[in-house]
Amino acid sequence: MKLYCDLHIHSCLSPCGDALMTPNNIVGMAFIKQLDAIAVCDHNCARNLPAIKEVADTMGVVLLPGMELTTREEAHMLCYFATVEECVAFGEEIYKHLPDIANRPEFFGVQQVMNSQDEEIATEGKLLISALDLSFETCAAMIREAGGLCVPAHINRGSNGVLNALGFLPQGPHYDALEVSPTAAPPNMDISSYRILRSSDAHYLENILEPEFQIEAAEKSAKALFDAIGGRFNMQG
């Protein structure tokens, strides 16, 4: 079956995410826009995923658990897992590699951990958009070892896309897909041999995708979506 997806959304846990990017608002907007599945991928952290999963389950929206890592080279890399528990555990491991730089809420914004009622239950003190002490290739290897999917993020956009950050796409790691931003010029490389994701990288509710990108999956579930990105089905959009 074909699932309409937006697989790169930030919550209010990301310092660059708007304060309105709460679990209920994100899932509610996806529901209104008739999306079948979303992935919330906060910077170097997965602590809002349990609440978002609880809300998504009540609204019939599939949540594919994810994170957006910032490598030592300042390149962004998406990782996806089949379960929230796996992603949260991987996030705890990644947190050990985040430098001890304090967030400045007045400048970057409050990094809010929420419950399923959109209530703040904690704030994150470390600046989550800092670069990890892990290289691009090391991050890819760690994702694979933990059982996740590795997807270089918005490769054709901004200084944090790998093509701008490194000048090339390293050929050593295995990539399950590449994310290509629909708002930027096509990448200056041949991507025909890769599966392609097209997502919003939404930091504001209004930027969440309309139902325009589809993934063919066996069923409407996180595991089926995970398997599809991993190569079992073709994607269209």
VENPEDA-V839201 format. One record per pair of residues at least 12 apart in sequence whose ideal C-beta (glycine too) atoms are under 10 Angstrom apart, sorted by the first residue. I is the first residue (numbers start at 1). J is the second residue. Records with the same first field share a line. If there is no record, write none. Layout:
# VENPEDA-V839201
I=J  J
This chain:
# VENPEDA-V839201
1=36  214  215  216  217  218  219  220  224  233
2=36  214  215  216  217  220  233  235  236  237
3=35  36  37  62  64  211  213  214  215  216  217  219  220  221  224  225  228  233  235
4=30  33  34  35  36  37  38  209  210  211  212  213  214  215  237
5=30  35  36  37  38  39  62  64  197  198  199  209  211  212  213  214  215  217  225  228  229  235  237
6=26  29  30  33  35  36  37  38  39  40  197  198  199  200  201  202  207  208  209  210  211  212  213
7=35  37  38  39  40  41  64  66  78  80  151  177  179  197  198  199  200  201  209  213  215  225  229
8=38  39  40  41  66  68  76  78  151  153  154  179  181  197  198  199  200  201  202  209
9=21  26  27  29  30  35  38  39  40  41  42  52  66  199  200  201  202  203  205  207  208  209
10=26  40  41  42  43  48  68  200  201  202  203  204  207
11=23  25  26  40  41  42  45  47  48  49  51  52  111  112  113  114  202  203
12=25  26  42  48  109  110  111  112  113  114  118  120  203
13=40  42  43  44  45  46  47  48  49  51  52  110  111  112  113  114  122  123  124  128
14=40  41  42  43  44  45  48  68  108  109  111  112  124  128  129  203
15=42  43  103  104  105  107  108  109  110  111  112  124  127  128  129  130  203
16=42  43  108  109  111  128  129  201  203
17=40  42  43  48  109  111  112  128  202  203  204
18=109  202  203  204  205  206  207
19=109  110  112  120
20=118  204  205  206
21=40  42  48  112  114  202  203  204  205  207  208
22=48  51  52  55  112  114  115  116  117  118  119  120  205
23=40  48  49  50  51  52  53  54  55  56  63  114  115  116  117  118  119
24=51  52  54  55  56  58  59  114  116  117  118
25=55  118  205  208
26=38  40  48  52  55  56  61  63  202  205  208
27=40  51  52  53  54  55  56  57  58  59  60  61  63  116
28=55  59  61  205
29=61  202  204  205  206  207  208
30=56  59  61  62  63  202  205  208  209  211
31=55  56  58  59  60  61
32=59  205  208
33=205  208  209  210  211  212
34=61  210  211
35=61  62  208  209  210  211  212  213
36=60  61  62  211  214  215  217  220  225
37=56  61  62  63  64  215  217  220  221  222  224  225
38=52  56  61  62  63  64  66  199  200  202  208  209
39=52  62  63  64  65  66  67  68  78  80  81  87  151  197  199  222  225  229
40=52  53  56  63  64  65  66  67  68  87  202
41=64  65  66  67  68  69  76  77  78  79  80  87  151  153  179  199  201
42=66  67  68  91  111  113  124  128  129
43=67  68  69  70  76  98  111  124  127  128  129  130
44=67  68  69  70  91  94  95  97  98  124  126  127  128  129  130  131  132
45=67  68  69  88  91  92  94  95  98  111  113  124  126  128
46=65  66  67  79  81  84  85  86  87  88  89  90  91  92  94  95
47=88  91  92  95  111  112  113  114  121  122  124  128
48=88  111  112  113  114  115  121  124
49=63  64  65  66  67  81  83  84  85  87  88  91
50=65  84  85  87  88  113  114  115  116
51=84  113  114  115  116  117  118  119  121
52=65  84  114  116
53=65  83  84  85  87  116  222
54=84  115  116  117
55=114  115  116  117  118
56=116  222
57=116
58=116
60=220
61=220
62=217  219  220  221  222  223  224  225
63=84  87  222  225
64=80  81  82  84  87  149  215  221  222  223  224  225  226  228  229
65=79  80  81  82  83  84  85  86  87  88  90  91  148  222  226
66=78  79  80  81  87  90  148  149  151
67=79  80  81  87  88  90  91  94  128  143  148
68=128  129  151  153  154  160  179  201
69=90  91  94  97  98  131  132  134  136  139  140  142  143  150  153
70=94  98  128  129  130  131  132  134  139  153  160  165
71=131  132  133  134  135  136  137  138  139  140  152  160  162  165  166
72=97  131  132  133  134  135  136  137  138  139
73=131  134  135  136  137  139  160  162  165  166  170
74=129  130  131  132  136  159  160  162  164  165  166
75=131  135  136  139  152  153  155  159  160  161  162  163  164  165  166  169  170
76=129  136  151  152  153  154  155  157  158  159  160  161  162  165  179  201
77=132  134  136  139  140  143  150  151  152  153  160  162  173  175  179
78=143  148  149  150  151  152  153  154  176  177  178  179  197  199  201  229
79=91  94  139  140  142  143  144  146  148  149  150  151  153  176
80=143  148  149  150  151  176  177  197  222  225  226  229  230
81=143  146  147  148  149  222  226
82=147  148  149  221  222  223  224  225  226  227  230
83=147  222  223  226
84=222
86=146  147  148  226
87=146  148
89=146
90=142  143  145  146  147  148
93=142  146
94=132  134  139  142  143  146
95=124  126  128  132
96=132  133
97=130  131  132  133  134  138  139  142
98=124  126  127  128  129  130  131  132  133  134
99=126  127  130  131  132  133
100=125  126  127  130
101=125  126  127  128  129  130  131
102=125  126  127
103=123  124  125  126  127  128  129  130
104=127
105=123  125
107=127
108=127  128  129
110=123  124
111=123  124  125  126  127  128  129
112=124
129=160
131=160
135=170
136=152  162  165  166  169  170  172  173
137=170  171  172  173
138=173
139=152  173
140=152  170  172  173  174  175
141=172  173  174
143=173  174  175  176
144=173  174  175  176
147=226
148=176  226  230
149=174  175  176  177  226  227  229  230  231
150=173  174  175  176  177
151=175  176  177  178  179  194  195  196  197  199  229
152=165  166  169  170  173  175  177  178  179  180  194
153=178  179  180  181  197  199  201
154=178  179  180  181  182  183  184  187  197  198  199  201
155=169  175  178  179  180  181  184  187  189  191  194  196
156=178  179  180  181  182  183  184  185  186  187  188  189  191
157=179  180  181  182  183  184  185  187  201
158=181  184  201
161=179  180  181  184  187
162=175  178  187
163=187  188  189
168=189
169=187  189  191  194
175=194  195
176=194  195  197  226  229  230  231
177=191  194  195  196  197  215  228  229  230  231  235
178=191  193  194  195  196  197
179=196  197  198  199  201
180=194  196  197  198  199
181=198  199  200  201
182=198  199  200  201  209  212  213  237
183=198  200  201  207
195=215  228  229  230  231  233  234  235
196=213  235  236  237
197=213  215  229  235  237
198=212  213  214  235  237
199=213
200=213
209=237
211=237
212=237
213=235  236  237
214=235  236  237
215=228  229  233  234  235  236  237
216=228  232  233  234  235  236
217=229  232  233  235
218=232  233
